[in-house]
C-alpha cells in the first residue's frame, strides 16, 4: 500500500503540481490563434481556420513536455435562406497573402473543435472538445461574442516510460492494472470583444473542477480552473507596416499570475516577427508568414529565464495553418463590369 501512495504522490506532483501551478498546456501562438484559449474567439474573420501546432518543451531535459494540438473553427449558416456565412477569400496562389480581417456588424454563429495530446515524462493527457459561439453587434463597428465548449479528457500513465527500482513490484503492477487512467467530462467558456483592429477576451477552462480519482483511490487534488485574459491591438504605421502590442494573462488558483507581454511587427499583414516576455519564466521569439495558397506557418523559440534554464536548451514550437473561404464570384464581377 505504501508503494501505491508513493505512485499517486508522484503522479500528482508532476501531472497536477498539487494545484499550485498551471495544469493546462501553454502555447506561443495564442494571439495568432486566440481560439486556443477562448471558445468564443473562433469565427472572428469570414473564413474557416484550421491549425496544427507542435510544441517540444525543455530540450535537453529527459521526459520534457511534448504537445500536439489541432484546432478548427468557422462561421455557419443557421437558416437556409441566409446569406453566405463565409467571405470571399481567394489568394490566386500568391505568396505572402494578407491575413483575413475580422468582420463585424452582423450576428454570427460559430462552431469549432480542438484535439490535444500532451505528454510529460510518464504522464499523458488526451482531450477532445467541441464548441459553439454566437457573436452579435455591440456597436456599429464592434462585435461581442459568447462561447462555450464541452469535451472529454483522459489522464493516464505511460507504462513504457516508467523505470522501477524493483521490476517485479506487485503493488505497482496492481495499481497500473486498476488505476492508471482517469476519464473526465469538462467544459470551458469565454467572452470576446473585437473589431478589425482590436481583440480582447476573458475565458475559463476546466470549469467543472473535477476531483482527481483513480478507481477507488480518491485524492484531495483537483483539475483547477484556469482564467485567461487576452488583448491585442494593431497600429498601422503606414499601408505596409504595423505593430501589435499583445498581452495574455493567466491565473490559476493558488498560483502566481503569469503575464505574456509582447510586440508583433508585421509587413503587409503577411510576414511577422514577434518578441514576448513571460513574467514567470521565459523570453520568446517568433517568426511567421502567409506563404502560399491560403497556408501560413510560424516558428517560435522559447528560452527559459527561471531555474530550469540550467537544465534546458529551450522550447520549440511550430504552427501550420490553413484559411478557407468562398471563391471569388466571377459572374458577379463580370456583371458589374458590364453595367
C-alpha positions in Angstrom: 0.0 0.0 0.0 2.9 2.4 0.7 4.1 1.9 -2.9 0.6 2.8 -4.2 0.6 6.0 -2.1 4.0 6.9 -3.4 2.9 6.4 -7.0 -0.1 8.7 -6.5 2.1 11.3 -4.9 4.5 11.3 -7.9 1.6 11.5 -10.3 0.1 14.5 -8.6 3.4 16.2 -8.3 4.3 16.0 -12.0 0.9 16.0 -13.6 -1.2 18.2 -11.4 1.6 20.0 -9.5 -0.6 19.7 -6.4 -2.8 22.6 -7.5 -0.1 25.2 -7.3 0.8 25.6 -10.9 -0.6 25.7 -14.4 -2.0 22.4 -15.5 -3.2 23.3 -19.0 -0.8 23.2 -21.9 0.7 26.6 -23.0 1.5 27.8 -26.5 3.3 30.8 -28.0 0.7 31.2 -30.8 -2.2 32.1 -28.6 -2.7 35.6 -30.0 -2.3 34.5 -33.6 -5.0 31.9 -32.9 -6.9 33.1 -29.8 -9.4 30.2 -30.1 -6.7 28.1 -28.4 -7.6 29.7 -25.1 -11.1 31.0 -25.7 -14.1 29.1 -27.3 -15.7 32.5 -28.1 -12.8 33.6 -30.2 -13.5 31.5 -33.3 -15.1 32.9 -36.4 -13.7 36.4 -36.0 -13.0 36.6 -39.7 -15.1 35.5 -42.6 -13.1 32.4 -43.3 -12.6 28.9 -41.9 -9.4 28.4 -39.9 -7.6 25.1 -39.3 -4.3 24.8 -37.5 -1.9 22.2 -36.3 0.6 23.0 -33.5 3.6 21.1 -32.2 5.5 22.1 -29.1 8.6 20.4 -27.7 9.5 21.9 -24.3 12.6 21.8 -22.1 15.0 20.4 -24.7 17.9 18.7 -23.0 15.7 17.5 -20.2 14.7 13.9 -20.4 11.0 13.5 -20.4 10.2 17.1 -21.1 6.6 18.1 -22.2 5.6 17.4 -25.8 2.3 18.7 -27.1 0.4 18.3 -30.3 -2.8 20.2 -31.0 -5.3 20.6 -33.8 -7.9 23.3 -33.9 -10.6 24.4 -36.4 -13.4 26.9 -36.3 -15.8 28.5 -38.8 -19.0 30.6 -39.1 -22.1 28.6 -40.2 -25.5 29.4 -41.7 -28.5 28.7 -39.4 -31.2 29.5 -41.9 -31.3 28.1 -45.5 -32.2 31.5 -47.0 -29.5 33.3 -45.0 -26.6 34.9 -46.8 -23.3 33.0 -47.0 -21.5 32.9 -43.7 -18.1 32.9 -45.3 -16.4 35.8 -47.1 -14.6 35.6 -50.4 -11.0 34.6 -49.8 -9.0 33.6 -52.9 -5.3 34.3 -52.8 -4.8 33.4 -56.5 -1.9 31.2 -55.5 0.0 34.3 -54.5 2.8 34.1 -51.9 2.6 36.4 -48.9 -1.1 37.0 -48.9 -2.6 39.3 -46.2 -4.3 38.0 -43.1 -8.1 38.0 -43.3 -9.7 40.9 -41.5 -12.2 40.5 -38.6 -15.8 41.1 -39.7 -18.4 42.9 -37.6 -21.9 44.4 -37.8 -23.9 41.2 -38.1 -24.9 38.2 -36.0 -22.6 35.2 -36.4 -22.9 31.6 -35.4 -19.6 29.8 -34.9 -18.7 26.1 -34.4 -15.2 24.8 -33.6 -13.2 22.0 -32.2 -9.9 21.2 -30.5 -8.0 17.9 -30.1 -4.9 17.8 -27.9 -2.3 15.2 -26.8 0.1 16.3 -24.1 3.0 14.2 -22.6 5.3 14.9 -19.8 7.6 12.1 -18.5 5.4 9.1 -17.9 2.2 11.0 -17.8 -0.1 11.9 -20.7 -3.3 13.8 -21.4 -5.6 13.4 -24.4 -8.6 15.7 -24.9 -11.3 16.4 -27.5 -13.6 19.5 -27.2 -16.3 20.9 -29.4 -17.6 24.5 -29.1 -20.4 26.8 -30.1 -20.3 30.7 -30.0 -22.6 33.5 -31.0 -21.4 36.9 -31.9 -23.7 40.0 -32.0 -23.1 43.6 -32.9 -22.3 45.7 -29.8 -21.9 48.9 -31.7 -21.7 49.5 -35.5 -18.1 48.5 -35.6 -17.6 46.3 -32.5 -18.9 42.7 -32.0 -19.4 40.9 -28.7 -19.2 37.1 -28.6 -20.0 34.4 -26.1 -18.8 30.8 -26.4 -18.9 27.5 -24.6 -17.1 24.3 -25.1 -17.7 20.7 -23.9 -15.4 17.8 -24.1 -13.7 14.7 -22.8 -10.2 14.3 -21.4 -8.2 11.2 -20.4 -5.2 11.4 -18.0 -3.0 8.3 -17.8 0.4 6.8 -17.0 2.5 5.6 -19.9 3.9 2.4 -18.6 6.7 2.3 -21.2 8.3 5.4 -19.7 8.2 4.1 -16.1 11.5 2.7 -14.7 11.2 0.8 -11.5 13.9 0.2 -8.9 12.2 -3.1 -8.2 11.0 -4.5 -11.6 8.6 -7.1 -10.0 6.9 -4.6 -7.7 3.5 -6.3 -7.2 1.8 -3.2 -5.7 2.8 -1.1 -8.7 1.5 -3.7 -11.2 -1.8 -3.8 -9.3 -2.1 0.0 -9.4 -1.5 0.1 -13.2 -4.0 -2.6 -13.7 -6.8 -0.8 -11.9 -5.9 2.9 -11.6 -3.6 4.0 -14.4 -6.1 6.4 -16.1 -9.0 8.7 -15.4 -11.7 9.9 -17.9 -13.5 13.2 -17.2 -16.1 15.4 -18.8 -15.3 19.0 -18.7 -16.2 22.4 -20.1 -14.8 25.8 -20.9 -16.3 29.2 -21.7 -15.4 32.7 -22.7 -16.4 36.1 -24.0 -14.8 38.3 -26.6 -14.9 41.9 -27.9 -13.4 42.8 -31.3 -13.3 44.9 -34.4 -11.0 44.9 -37.4 -8.0 46.1 -35.3 -8.7 45.1 -31.7 -9.5 41.9 -29.9 -10.0 41.4 -26.1 -11.3 38.4 -24.3 -11.8 36.6 -21.0 -12.1 32.8 -20.7 -12.1 29.9 -18.2 -11.1 26.3 -18.7 -11.6 23.2 -16.5 -14.8 24.8 -15.3 -16.2 21.7 -13.6 -13.1 21.4 -11.4 -13.1 17.6 -11.4 -11.6 15.8 -8.5 -8.7 13.5 -9.1 -9.9 10.0 -8.6 -8.2 6.9 -9.9 -10.6 4.0 -9.5 -11.1 3.6 -5.7 -8.2 5.8 -4.8 -9.5 9.3 -4.1 -7.2 12.4 -3.6 -7.6 15.9 -2.4 -6.4 17.4 -5.7 -8.5 18.9 -8.4 -8.1 19.9 -12.1 -8.1 23.5 -11.2 -9.9 26.2 -13.1 -7.7 28.4 -15.3 -8.6 32.0 -16.2 -7.2 33.8 -19.2 -7.2 37.5 -20.3 -6.2 38.3 -23.8 -5.8 41.6 -25.6 -4.2 42.8 -28.9 -4.4 46.0 -30.9 -3.0 46.7 -34.4 -1.4 50.1 -35.0 -1.0 50.7 -38.8 2.2 52.6 -39.2 1.5 53.0 -43.0 0.0 50.9 -45.7 2.7 48.3 -45.4 3.9 48.1 -41.8 2.0 47.6 -38.5 2.7 47.0 -34.8 0.6 44.9 -32.5 1.1 45.0 -28.7 -0.1 41.8 -27.1 -1.0 40.8 -23.5 -2.0 37.4 -22.3 -2.7 37.0 -18.6 -3.0 33.6 -16.9 -4.4 32.8 -13.4 -4.7 29.5 -11.6 -6.0 29.2 -8.1 -3.1 29.2 -5.6 -0.6 30.1 -8.2 1.0 33.5 -9.1 -0.4 35.4 -12.0 1.6 35.0 -15.2 1.7 37.7 -17.9 2.9 37.3 -21.5 3.7 40.8 -22.8 4.8 41.1 -26.4 5.0 43.1 -29.6 4.4 41.8 -33.1 5.8 43.7 -36.1 4.3 42.7 -39.5 4.7 43.6 -43.2 1.5 43.8 -45.2 -0.1 41.5 -42.6 1.8 38.8 -44.4 5.1 38.3 -42.6 5.7 38.9 -38.9 8.4 39.0 -36.2 7.3 38.9 -32.6 9.0 39.1 -29.2 7.4 38.2 -25.9 8.3 38.1 -22.3 6.6 35.7 -19.8 6.8 37.1 -16.3 7.0 33.7 -14.8 10.0 32.2 -16.6 10.6 32.8 -20.3 11.5 35.0 -23.2 10.0 34.2 -26.6 10.9 35.0 -30.3 8.5 34.1 -33.1 8.6 34.4 -36.9 5.8 33.6 -39.4 4.5 34.1 -42.8 1.5 33.5 -45.0 3.3 31.5 -47.6 1.1 30.3 -50.5 -2.4 29.0 -51.3 -4.0 30.1 -48.0 -1.3 28.4 -45.9 0.6 30.0 -43.1 3.5 28.8 -41.0 5.1 30.1 -37.8 8.0 29.1 -35.6 8.7 30.1 -32.1 11.7 29.6 -29.8 11.2 30.0 -26.0 14.2 30.5 -23.8 13.7 29.8 -20.1 14.8 32.5 -17.7 13.9 30.7 -14.4 15.7 27.9 -12.6 15.1 25.4 -15.4 17.4 27.4 -17.8 20.4 25.5 -16.4 18.9 22.1 -17.4 17.1 23.1 -20.6 18.0 24.2 -24.1 14.7 26.0 -24.5 11.4 25.0 -26.2 10.5 24.9 -29.9 7.0 25.4 -31.3 5.7 25.1 -34.9 2.3 26.0 -36.3 0.9 25.2 -39.7 -2.5 26.7 -40.6 -4.9 27.0 -43.4 -7.6 29.6 -44.3 -10.6 28.6 -46.4 -13.3 31.0 -47.7 -15.6 31.4 -50.7 -14.0 31.6 -54.1 -14.3 34.9 -55.9 -17.7 35.4 -57.5 -16.6 36.0 -61.1 -20.1 36.1 -62.5 -21.0 39.0 -60.2 -17.8 40.8 -61.1 -18.4 40.4 -64.9 -22.0 41.6 -64.5 -20.8 44.6 -62.5 -18.3 45.5 -65.2 -20.9 45.2 -68.0 -23.1 47.6 -66.2 
